[in-house]
């Protein structure tokens, strides 16, 4: 394992935590627009339909994946600009 990979690990962990928070906030806003409600349905919410629960889960997963990929890619690109090597 190269020094840049080792040095990037704590940065990657911080970026991962930040991306989770950003994705959560983005999902909450998206659900307010799509579901016209403040809270997304939970899988165990008896009053919600299968369709509502599965749509909410799919949307949440898609938003999380896109935000995580964007943050990871941006962090790797910034690391290359600073160190001259790609951390991956």
C-alpha positions as CSV (number, residue, x, y, z in Angstrom):
1,X,0.0,0.0,0.0
2,X,1.4,3.4,-1.0
3,X,1.9,6.3,1.3
4,X,-0.8,8.3,-0.6
5,X,-3.4,5.5,0.0
6,X,-2.5,5.4,3.7
7,X,-2.7,9.2,4.0
8,X,-6.0,9.3,2.2
9,X,-7.7,6.9,4.5
10,X,-8.7,9.4,7.3
11,X,-9.7,11.9,4.6
12,X,-11.9,9.2,2.9
13,X,-13.5,8.4,6.3
14,X,-14.3,12.1,6.9
15,X,-15.6,12.5,3.4
16,X,-17.8,9.4,3.8
17,X,-19.4,10.8,6.9
18,X,-20.0,14.1,5.3
19,X,-21.5,12.5,2.2
20,X,-23.9,10.5,4.4
21,X,-25.1,13.7,6.0
22,X,-25.5,15.5,2.7
23,X,-27.3,12.6,1.1
24,X,-29.7,12.4,4.1
25,X,-30.5,16.1,3.8
26,X,-30.9,15.8,0.0
27,X,-33.3,12.8,0.4
28,X,-35.4,14.7,3.0
29,X,-35.8,17.6,0.6
30,X,-36.6,15.3,-2.4
31,X,-39.2,13.4,-0.4
32,X,-40.9,16.6,0.7
33,X,-41.3,17.5,-3.0
34,X,-42.2,14.0,-4.2
35,X,-44.2,12.7,-1.3
36,X,-45.7,16.0,-0.2
37,X,-44.9,15.0,3.4
38,X,-42.1,15.8,5.8
39,X,-41.3,12.2,6.7
40,X,-40.6,9.4,4.4
41,X,-42.2,6.0,5.1
42,X,-40.3,3.4,7.0
43,X,-40.5,-0.2,6.1
44,X,-42.3,-1.1,9.2
45,X,-44.9,1.7,9.0
46,X,-48.2,-0.2,8.9
47,X,-50.1,2.7,7.4
48,X,-48.0,3.0,4.3
49,X,-48.3,1.0,1.1
50,X,-45.7,-1.2,-0.3
51,X,-45.4,1.2,-3.2
52,X,-44.7,4.1,-1.0
53,X,-42.1,2.3,1.0
54,X,-40.3,0.8,-2.0
55,X,-40.2,4.1,-3.9
56,X,-38.8,5.9,-0.8
57,X,-36.1,3.3,-0.4
58,X,-35.1,3.4,-4.0
59,X,-34.9,7.1,-4.1
60,X,-32.9,7.2,-0.9
61,X,-30.5,4.6,-2.2
62,X,-30.0,6.4,-5.5
63,X,-29.4,9.8,-3.8
64,X,-26.9,8.2,-1.4
65,X,-25.0,6.5,-4.2
66,X,-24.7,9.6,-6.4
67,X,-23.7,11.8,-3.5
68,X,-21.1,9.3,-2.2
69,X,-19.6,8.8,-5.7
70,X,-19.4,12.6,-6.3
71,X,-17.7,13.2,-2.9
72,X,-15.3,10.3,-3.3
73,X,-14.4,11.3,-6.8
74,X,-13.9,15.0,-5.7
75,X,-11.8,13.9,-2.8
76,X,-9.6,11.7,-5.0
77,X,-9.2,14.5,-7.6
78,X,-8.3,17.0,-4.8
79,X,-5.7,14.6,-3.4
80,X,-4.1,14.2,-6.8
81,X,-3.9,18.0,-7.2
82,X,-2.2,18.3,-3.8
83,X,0.1,15.3,-3.9
84,X,0.4,14.4,-7.6
85,X,-0.8,10.9,-7.1
86,X,-4.2,9.3,-7.3
87,X,-5.2,7.7,-3.9
88,X,-7.2,4.8,-5.4
